[in-house]
Amino acid sequence: MGWSMNMTVEQAAEAAKGMTFEKVWLYMQESQKQYIETQKQFKEVQQEIANLTKSIDNQSKNIGGISNSIGKITEAMFLPEIHTKFNSFGYNFNVSSTSTNRTFRDEGQSIAEVDIYLENGSISMVVEVKTELTKTDIDEHIERIETIKNYFIKYNNNRNILGAVAGTIINSNIIKYAYKNGLFVLVQSGESVKIADMPENFKPKTW
């Protein structure tokens, strides 16, 4: 029709020449069809976006589940022999005093979670297990140990704490960083695990 919101009165009069009720009605019906079609397309796009979002959520859950499974497998790989590796240093841990996924709670709140926890009468060993160990993992583990130590102090537990990290993939720089911070390092060795080669002057830190 060529209508414009900025038309002058003269322009509107000129544009209206030859228009009949039937033509105006036909134009309105066509406009309504276009509006309905546009709304339909908009709803279809909304549905596609909703389906895509749902698919991404499902994939994220699956990836999370796979990551958890890999983590559990990694822990299970280190668990059977871990106490014997530390006992070679005279710590006297045994199977019955070794646990996984140990949660420390204070006044009903979780304050620290430990992948593998060993203890004897005077010492606890707190082990963080990762598929691929990073510097950030080590820093966070040190904070975790300090949290547990403060928990012990609060409840008059005089037990000392030692720390260790374990992983199937650990580069040499990360191993050096862990030893520099006084942590034992366990690595995969064939079908077994071992304490990574230690520097001659290594002394485990006691918290």
SVG drawing of the C-alpha trace seen along z (x, -y; Angstrom):
<svg xmlns="http://www.w3.org/2000/svg" viewBox="-15 -18 86 72">
<polyline fill="none" stroke="black" stroke-width="0.4" points="0.0,0.0 3.0,-2.3 1.8,-3.8 4.3,-5.6 4.0,-7.0 5.7,-10.2 3.2,-10.9 1.8,-14.4 -2.0,-14.8 -1.6,-15.4 0.6,-12.3 -1.9,-10.2 -4.7,-11.5 -2.8,-10.6 -2.0,-7.1 -5.6,-6.5 -6.8,-7.2 -8.3,-4.1 -8.5,-2.2 -11.7,-0.3 -13.0,1.5 -12.3,4.8 -8.7,3.9 -8.1,2.6 -9.7,5.8 -7.6,8.0 -4.5,6.1 -5.4,6.6 -6.0,10.3 -2.6,10.7 -0.9,8.7 -2.6,11.0 -1.3,14.1 2.2,12.7 2.0,11.9 0.7,15.5 3.5,17.0 6.1,14.8 4.8,15.9 4.9,19.5 8.5,19.2 9.4,17.4 7.9,20.3 9.8,22.8 13.1,21.0 12.2,20.9 11.6,24.6 14.9,25.3 16.7,23.2 15.0,25.0 15.9,28.4 19.5,27.3 19.8,26.1 18.4,29.4 20.9,31.3 23.8,29.3 22.6,29.9 22.4,33.6 25.8,33.7 27.2,31.8 25.7,34.3 27.2,37.2 30.6,35.5 30.3,35.0 29.4,38.6 32.3,39.8 34.7,37.5 33.4,38.9 33.9,42.5 37.4,41.8 38.2,40.2 36.8,43.3 38.9,45.6 42.0,43.5 41.4,43.7 40.8,47.4 44.1,47.9 46.1,46.2 44.2,47.5 45.3,51.2 49.0,50.5 49.1,47.0 49.6,47.9 52.5,50.2 54.3,47.5 54.2,45.2 55.0,48.0 58.4,48.3 59.1,44.9 58.1,46.4 54.6,44.9 52.8,48.2 49.5,47.7 47.2,50.7 44.3,51.5 41.7,51.1 42.8,47.5 42.7,46.6 39.5,45.0 38.4,43.2 36.2,40.1 36.6,39.1 34.5,36.0 35.4,33.8 32.5,32.0 32.4,29.2 29.1,28.2 27.2,30.0 29.1,28.4 31.5,30.1 34.9,28.4 37.1,30.8 36.9,33.8 39.8,36.2 40.2,38.8 42.3,41.2 42.9,40.9 45.3,43.0 46.0,42.9 47.8,44.5 48.0,43.5 49.9,40.3 49.9,39.5 47.3,38.9 48.2,39.0 45.9,36.9 46.1,37.9 44.7,36.0 44.2,38.1 43.9,36.7 44.0,38.2 46.1,35.2 47.7,33.3 48.2,29.6 49.9,26.9 46.5,25.6 45.5,29.0 48.6,29.0 47.9,25.5 44.3,26.5 45.5,29.7 47.8,27.7 44.8,25.5 42.8,28.6 45.5,30.0 45.6,26.7 41.9,26.8 42.0,30.3 44.9,29.3 42.9,26.4 40.0,28.8 42.2,31.1 43.5,28.2 39.9,27.0 39.0,30.5 42.3,31.1 43.5,33.7 47.3,33.7 47.8,36.0 50.3,34.7 49.3,34.6 51.4,35.5 50.3,34.8 50.6,36.6 49.4,36.2 48.8,38.9 48.1,39.0 48.3,41.0 49.6,38.0 52.2,35.8 54.9,33.9 58.3,33.4 57.8,29.8 54.6,30.6 56.5,33.4 59.2,30.9 56.6,28.4 54.9,31.0 58.2,32.1 59.2,28.4 56.0,28.0 56.8,31.1 54.3,33.5 54.9,37.1 54.1,37.9 52.7,41.2 52.7,42.0 51.5,44.9 54.2,47.4 53.1,50.1 50.2,51.9 51.3,50.7 52.1,47.4 55.2,46.0 56.6,43.0 58.1,40.7 61.8,40.3 62.6,37.9 65.3,35.2 68.1,36.2 67.2,33.4 63.5,34.1 61.8,33.9 58.1,34.3 56.3,31.4 54.5,32.1 51.4,30.1"/>
</svg>
